[in-house]
Amino acid sequence: KSADAQYYLGKTYLLSKRAYLAAAAFENLSRDYPDSELREEAQFFIGDSFFLAEDYDGAISKYQRFIALYPQSPLRVSATFRIGSSYFQKKDYVEARANFQAVLDRYPNDFFAPLAQYCIAESHLIAGQMRDALFAYSKVITQYPETIKISPLAHFKLSWVEFHVGDYKQSVQTAENFLALYPTNALSKNIYLIMGNA
């Protein structure tokens, strides 16, 4: 089989959520066609295959291998983010934050940057670190205000956390800002509930 055939076989398996078959196809490409221009993406998709299979330790290992093999790859930011996501799924929030922070430090203007900052905030919230969560959600809002999906979520979560730490006045102000910015957002009903209880 050609490198192209292995690549498209792997992508087909990946899209149909047959994770380990996808990984095998991409591994075959990497082994049998070391000089193929598709090898770089194949190595990356091996990590994606393990992530899809919820084998997060395997995913971390494969993404780390990818970064070691292709340190200058434009896919490095994606691999770093996915390492953070894998640790997040493992509930290892310290390592998750370290990788999300690496995305922010190295690629502050990348597509993944606002999501990395949001995930840092979420990790603090899940761990019960409310003050750290407040700070992290605020950074999403101030540094990435134009992100259509992430910024409204960050506003909502910030208002919710402010309410739960007893800062009702600030919670209402954040809720009002949310409504002014995103009046038709699906979270508006939840925002009104926070305001009604604050």
C-alpha positions in Angstrom: 0.0 0.0 0.0 1.2 3.5 -0.7 1.7 6.2 1.9 -1.4 8.0 0.6 -3.5 4.9 1.0 -2.3 4.3 4.6 -3.0 8.0 5.4 -6.5 8.0 4.1 -7.2 4.7 5.7 -6.1 6.1 9.0 -8.2 9.2 8.5 -11.3 7.1 7.6 -10.9 5.0 10.7 -10.4 8.1 12.8 -13.5 9.8 11.5 -15.5 6.6 12.1 -14.1 6.5 15.7 -12.2 3.2 15.2 -9.3 4.6 17.1 -6.9 1.7 17.3 -7.3 0.8 13.7 -6.6 4.4 12.9 -3.5 4.3 15.1 -2.3 1.1 13.3 -2.7 2.7 9.9 -0.8 5.8 10.9 1.9 3.7 12.6 2.3 1.6 9.4 2.7 4.8 7.3 5.3 6.1 9.7 7.3 2.9 9.7 7.0 1.9 6.1 7.3 5.4 4.5 9.8 7.3 6.7 10.5 9.9 3.9 6.8 10.6 3.1 5.6 14.1 3.5 2.6 12.6 5.2 4.6 11.1 8.0 4.5 14.3 10.2 0.7 14.4 10.2 0.5 10.6 10.6 2.6 10.9 13.8 0.3 13.6 15.1 -2.8 11.6 14.3 -1.5 8.6 16.2 -1.8 10.8 19.3 -5.3 11.8 18.3 -6.2 8.1 17.8 -5.2 7.3 21.4 -7.0 10.4 22.7 -10.2 9.2 20.9 -9.8 5.8 22.5 -9.6 7.6 25.9 -6.2 6.0 26.4 -4.9 9.3 27.8 -1.5 7.9 29.0 -1.0 6.6 25.5 -2.0 9.9 24.0 0.4 11.8 26.1 3.2 9.5 25.1 2.4 9.8 21.4 2.0 13.5 21.4 5.3 13.9 23.3 7.0 11.7 20.7 5.5 13.8 18.0 6.9 17.0 19.6 10.3 15.4 20.0 10.4 14.3 16.3 9.0 17.6 14.9 9.8 20.4 17.3 9.3 23.1 14.6 6.0 21.7 13.4 3.0 24.0 13.1 1.1 21.1 14.8 3.2 21.4 17.9 0.7 23.8 19.5 -2.1 21.4 18.9 -0.1 18.5 20.4 0.8 20.6 23.5 -2.9 21.5 24.0 -3.9 17.9 23.6 -1.3 16.8 26.2 -3.0 19.3 28.5 -6.4 17.9 27.6 -5.2 14.4 28.3 -4.0 15.3 31.7 -7.3 17.2 32.3 -9.2 14.0 31.5 -6.9 12.1 33.9 -7.8 14.7 36.6 -4.2 15.6 36.9 -4.9 19.3 36.9 -1.4 20.4 37.8 0.1 18.8 34.7 -2.9 19.9 32.6 -2.3 23.6 33.7 1.4 23.3 32.9 0.7 22.3 29.4 -2.1 24.8 28.9 0.2 27.5 30.2 2.9 26.3 27.7 0.4 27.0 24.9 -0.2 30.5 26.3 3.5 31.2 26.8 4.6 30.0 23.4 1.5 30.7 21.2 -0.4 33.6 22.8 -2.2 34.5 19.6 -3.0 31.0 18.5 -6.5 29.6 18.0 -5.9 27.3 21.0 -4.8 30.1 23.4 -8.3 31.2 24.6 -9.3 27.6 25.1 -6.2 26.9 27.0 -6.9 29.8 29.3 -10.4 28.7 29.8 -9.3 25.2 30.6 -6.9 26.6 33.2 -9.9 28.3 34.8 -12.0 25.2 34.6 -9.3 23.1 36.3 -9.1 25.5 39.2 -12.9 25.5 39.5 -13.1 21.7 39.5 -10.3 21.6 42.1 -12.3 24.0 44.3 -9.7 26.8 43.9 -12.2 29.5 43.6 -9.9 32.6 43.8 -7.6 31.1 41.2 -10.6 30.3 39.0 -11.9 33.9 39.3 -8.5 35.2 38.1 -8.3 32.7 35.2 -11.8 33.4 34.0 -11.1 37.1 34.1 -8.1 36.6 32.0 -10.2 34.9 29.3 -12.5 37.9 29.2 -9.8 40.6 29.2 -7.3 38.9 26.9 -9.7 37.1 24.5 -12.9 39.1 24.3 -13.6 38.4 20.7 -13.8 34.6 21.0 -17.4 33.9 20.1 -17.8 30.6 22.1 -15.3 30.9 24.9 -15.8 34.5 26.1 -19.6 34.1 26.9 -18.8 30.9 28.8 -16.1 32.7 30.8 -18.5 35.6 31.6 -21.1 33.1 32.8 -18.6 31.1 34.9 -17.1 34.2 36.4 -20.5 35.5 37.5 -21.3 32.0 38.9 -18.0 31.8 40.9 -18.4 35.3 42.2 -21.8 34.4 43.4 -20.5 31.3 45.2 -17.7 33.1 47.0 -20.2 35.6 48.2 -19.3 38.6 46.1 -22.9 39.2 45.0 -22.4 42.8 43.9 -19.6 41.8 41.5 -21.6 38.8 40.4 -24.5 40.9 39.3 -22.2 43.4 37.5 -20.6 40.5 35.6 -24.0 39.1 34.8 -25.2 42.5 33.5 -22.1 42.8 31.3 -22.9 39.3 30.0 -26.4 40.4 29.1 -25.2 43.6 27.4 -22.7 41.7 25.3 -24.6 38.5 24.6 -28.4 39.2 24.9 -29.5 36.3 22.8 -27.0 33.7 24.2 -28.5 30.5 25.5 -26.9 31.0 28.9 -29.0 34.2 29.5 -31.7 32.2 31.4 -29.0 30.9 33.8 -27.6 34.4 34.2 -31.0 35.7 35.2 -31.2 33.0 37.8 -27.8 34.1 39.3 -29.0 37.7 39.3 -32.3 36.7 41.0 -30.5 34.9 43.8 -27.6 37.4 44.3 
